[in-house]
Amino acid sequence: MVTRAVLRKLLFIVHCLQAIFTRLSFTDNCFWRVYLTGEHSLPCCPEYLKKNRFFSDFSGICPEWGIF
């Protein structure tokens, strides 16, 4: 027998999945893109991975690499 608490939890999961798959754009969301395709594209990647931001955020961490 399924209790009301279990039904409420299942309904919550259904609503969350419905929102994810019907309201969020997969083409613009860089995190969904990497989950589905396994890679980021240049126009659709997180800010911390963009070239100008990456070098400014991690400058000086490993100077022996010679890239910073």
N, C-alpha and C positions, 0 to 999 in steps of 0.2 A: 504494500500500500504506500502511495506517495503522499507525503504530508504537505501541508500548505507552505511550510518553510522551504521545502525542496522546490516546489512549484514557483515560489517567488524568486528563488535563486536562478532557476532555469529561465524564467521570463526576463530577468535582468540580463543574463548572458545573451539571450536572443535579441533584446533591444540594443545591446552594445555591438553585437556583430552586425545587426541591421544598419546601425549608424556608420560603422566602419566601412561597410561595403557599398552603401548607397549614397552617402553624403561626402565622403572624402575622395578627392581626386588622386588616382594612382600616378598620374603623369607629373603632377606638381609636388608630390610628397616624396622627398628624397629617402625617407626611412622605409616607406613601402616599396619603393623602387629597389632598394638593396635587398630587402627580404625576398622579393619576387624574382629578381634577375640575378642577384648575387654581386652586383656592382653599381657604382654611381656613374652618372653621366656628367660631362662637364657643366652643362647648364643647370643640372639638378643634383646638387650635392650640398651638404651642410656647410655653413659659413666657416666653421673651423677647419675644413679641408680645402678651402679655396686657396690658391697659391699665395696671394698677397696677405691673407690672414694667417695662413700656416706659418710662414716665415717670421711674421711679427710676433706670433704667440710663442714660438719655440726658439727664438733667437738666443744664442748663447748657451743652450743646453749641452751641446756636444761640439765644441769648437774644433776638435781634431778631425771632424768630418770634412771641414773646409767648405761647407755649403751655406753656412750662416754668416 
